[in-house]
Amino acid sequence: MKRRSALLAGALVLSSRRPWAQAPSRVALVIGNAGYTDAPLRNPVRDMREVGATLQGIGFNVSTRENLSLGPLREALRNFVLGTRTADVRLVYFAGHGFQLHGRNYLVPLASIIENETHVLERTADATELIEQLGAIGRGANIVIIDACRVHPLFAPGTRRFWAVKPGQAPASAPVGTVVAFSTRPGQVALDGDGALGVYARHLAREIKRAPQTPVEQLFKRVRAGVSAETGNRQVPWETSDLNGDLCLRPAAGGQCGP
């Protein structure tokens, strides 16, 4: 099956909104999708708000978006890629539903009916392409956080399963200067959570607040340890990185990471 470039198709010109026309040094796009008709989720919007407020609190210029359908989701990702090329750090966080197909990861917008593999390509946003496009910028660093491995009825026992569409996310290869973090290991399912926040988002926000000057690879290790301990290893976050040096979310004086 030939894969179409859906995320950036026809994206030579930014939309009229241009929220990233003058990108500051640290920028973030934080998205939470919860209001799915066929598979509503409890926490992604609250997760998005908590992560967004946490990043804003340490100096990021944050755009938060919630419950996006296909067009607005693709537009938000497209504008972020095209409008933040001068930024020093670009961060994308997505909470919601996601699938994998033929080794690529897809983020599910609201109001998308997925009935076959072609629908995955036509009615979702390609997270793998997002990572590739950010990595191709060649300036600054990228952090992509995908909290999108939650249970979807498409994969419930007794339902029809498409032969190549699988739950969870596929292993990702991080381009140079990029960190990709998943809320759970490839192919596994993350917990939506029974509390006010999803377990992954809660630990992520907590560690950012606790030590924003910690190198991000160490920060994600702390998140993984916290989530794994709380869930009894039912959910174990996973990351892949290709950084040439230390990267932290709020550098200390002189631009260095702290302890």
C-alpha positions in Angstrom: 0.0 0.0 0.0 1.5 3.3 -1.0 1.7 5.8 1.8 0.6 9.3 1.1 2.3 12.3 2.8 -0.8 13.6 4.6 0.6 15.8 7.3 2.5 18.3 5.1 0.6 17.8 1.8 0.1 21.2 0.2 1.9 22.9 3.0 4.2 25.3 1.1 2.4 28.3 2.7 1.3 28.7 6.3 -2.3 29.3 7.0 -3.5 32.9 7.7 -3.3 32.3 11.5 0.5 32.1 11.5 0.9 31.5 15.3 4.6 30.8 15.0 5.6 33.5 12.6 8.2 34.8 15.0 9.3 31.7 16.9 11.0 32.4 20.3 13.8 30.2 21.5 11.6 27.5 23.2 8.2 26.6 21.7 5.7 23.9 22.4 2.5 22.6 20.8 0.4 20.7 23.3 -2.7 18.8 22.1 -5.3 16.8 24.0 -8.0 14.7 22.2 -10.6 13.2 24.5 -14.1 13.6 23.0 -14.0 10.7 20.6 -17.5 9.5 19.7 -16.7 5.9 19.5 -13.9 5.8 22.2 -14.1 8.8 24.6 -11.2 9.2 27.0 -11.1 10.6 30.5 -7.9 12.5 30.8 -6.2 13.8 27.6 -7.6 17.3 27.8 -6.6 17.7 31.5 -3.3 16.1 30.7 -2.7 18.7 27.9 -3.6 21.6 30.2 -1.3 20.4 32.9 1.7 19.7 30.6 1.0 23.0 28.8 0.9 25.1 32.0 4.0 23.3 33.3 6.0 24.2 30.1 4.7 27.7 30.2 5.8 28.0 33.8 9.4 27.3 32.8 9.5 29.8 29.9 8.1 28.0 26.9 5.9 29.7 24.4 3.0 27.2 24.5 0.1 26.7 22.2 -2.6 24.4 23.7 -5.2 22.8 21.5 -8.0 20.4 22.5 -10.4 18.0 20.7 -9.1 18.6 17.2 -10.8 17.0 14.2 -8.7 15.9 11.2 -8.3 19.3 9.4 -7.4 21.3 12.5 -5.0 18.6 13.8 -3.1 18.4 10.6 -3.0 22.2 10.3 -1.7 22.6 13.9 1.1 20.2 13.3 1.9 21.6 9.8 2.0 25.2 11.1 4.2 24.2 14.0 6.8 22.5 11.7 6.8 25.3 9.2 6.7 28.2 11.7 9.3 27.2 14.3 12.4 26.7 12.2 14.3 29.4 14.0 13.6 28.0 17.5 16.2 26.5 19.7 13.9 23.9 21.2 10.7 22.6 19.6 8.4 20.4 21.7 5.2 18.6 20.7 3.0 16.7 23.1 -0.1 14.7 22.0 -2.5 12.9 24.3 -5.3 10.8 22.8 -5.7 7.8 20.6 -3.0 6.4 18.3 -2.3 3.4 16.1 0.6 1.9 14.2 0.5 0.6 10.6 3.4 -0.9 8.7 5.9 0.5 11.3 4.6 4.0 11.3 2.6 5.8 14.0 -0.6 7.7 13.5 -2.5 10.2 15.8 -6.3 9.9 15.7 -8.4 13.1 15.4 -12.0 13.4 16.6 -14.8 12.3 14.3 -12.6 10.0 12.3 -14.2 6.7 11.5 -11.6 4.0 11.0 -12.9 1.0 9.1 -9.9 -0.1 7.1 -6.2 0.5 6.6 -6.7 3.2 4.0 -8.8 5.1 6.5 -5.7 5.2 8.8 -3.8 7.0 6.1 -6.5 9.3 5.1 -8.2 10.1 8.4 -5.3 10.4 10.9 -2.2 12.5 11.3 1.2 10.8 10.6 3.3 11.1 13.7 6.3 9.5 12.1 6.2 12.1 9.3 6.0 14.8 12.0 9.2 13.5 13.6 10.9 13.3 10.2 9.9 16.8 9.3 11.1 18.3 12.6 14.4 16.4 12.2 14.9 17.8 8.8 14.9 21.4 10.0 18.6 21.1 10.9 18.6 23.8 13.6 17.8 23.5 17.3 16.5 20.4 19.0 13.2 18.6 18.9 11.2 16.7 21.6 8.2 14.7 20.5 6.1 13.2 23.3 3.4 10.7 22.3 0.9 9.8 25.0 -1.4 8.1 22.5 -1.3 4.4 23.2 -4.7 4.2 25.0 -7.2 1.4 24.7 -9.4 1.7 21.6 -12.5 -0.5 20.9 -11.1 -1.3 17.4 -8.8 -3.7 19.3 -11.3 -5.0 21.8 -11.7 -8.8 22.1 -14.1 -10.2 19.5 -13.8 -7.2 17.1 -12.5 -7.3 13.6 -8.8 -6.5 13.4 -7.2 -5.3 10.3 -4.2 -7.4 9.5 -1.6 -4.6 9.7 -3.2 -2.0 12.1 -1.9 -2.6 15.6 -2.6 -1.1 19.0 0.1 1.0 20.7 2.9 2.7 18.9 5.7 1.3 16.7 9.4 1.8 17.6 10.6 5.2 16.3 14.0 6.2 15.0 14.9 9.6 16.3 16.6 12.0 13.8 19.7 13.8 14.8 18.9 16.4 17.4 15.6 14.8 18.4 14.2 12.9 21.4 11.0 10.9 20.9 9.2 9.8 24.1 6.3 7.4 24.3 4.1 6.9 27.3 4.6 3.2 27.1 6.7 0.6 25.3 6.1 0.0 21.6 3.1 -2.2 21.0 1.8 -1.8 24.6 -1.2 0.1 25.9 -1.0 3.1 28.2 -3.4 3.6 31.1 -5.9 6.5 30.8 -6.0 6.8 34.6 -8.8 7.0 37.1 -7.6 10.3 38.7 -7.5 13.9 37.6 -4.6 13.2 35.3 -3.2 10.3 33.3 -0.4 8.5 35.1 2.2 9.5 32.4 1.2 13.1 32.2 1.2 13.4 36.0 4.8 12.1 36.3 6.0 14.1 33.3 4.7 17.4 34.7 6.0 16.5 38.2 9.5 15.9 36.9 9.6 19.0 34.8 8.5 21.1 37.8 11.0 19.4 40.1 14.1 19.7 37.9 13.6 21.6 34.6 17.4 22.0 34.3 18.0 18.2 34.2 19.1 16.8 30.8 15.9 15.5 29.2 17.2 12.0 28.7 17.7 11.8 32.5 14.3 13.5 33.1 12.5 10.9 31.0 14.3 8.1 32.9 12.9 9.5 36.1 9.4 9.6 34.5 9.8 6.0 33.4 10.8 4.9 36.9 7.8 6.7 38.5 5.3 5.4 36.0 6.7 1.9 36.2 6.6 1.8 40.0 3.1 3.2 40.2 1.6 0.7 37.7 3.6 -2.3 38.8 5.3 -2.4 35.4 2.0 -2.6 33.5 3.0 0.6 31.8 6.7 1.3 31.2 7.5 4.5 29.2 10.0 4.3 26.4 12.3 6.8 24.6 14.7 7.1 21.8 17.2 9.9 21.3 19.9 11.2 19.0 21.3 14.2 20.7 24.8 15.4 20.3 24.9 17.0 23.8 22.9 17.7 26.8 19.5 19.3 26.3 17.3 20.6 29.1 14.0 22.3 29.2 15.1 25.3 31.2 18.9 25.9 30.8 20.8 27.4 33.7 22.7 30.7 33.4 25.1 30.4 30.4 22.8 28.0 28.6 24.1 24.9 30.5 22.0 22.1 32.0 22.1 21.8 35.8 22.5 18.7 38.0 
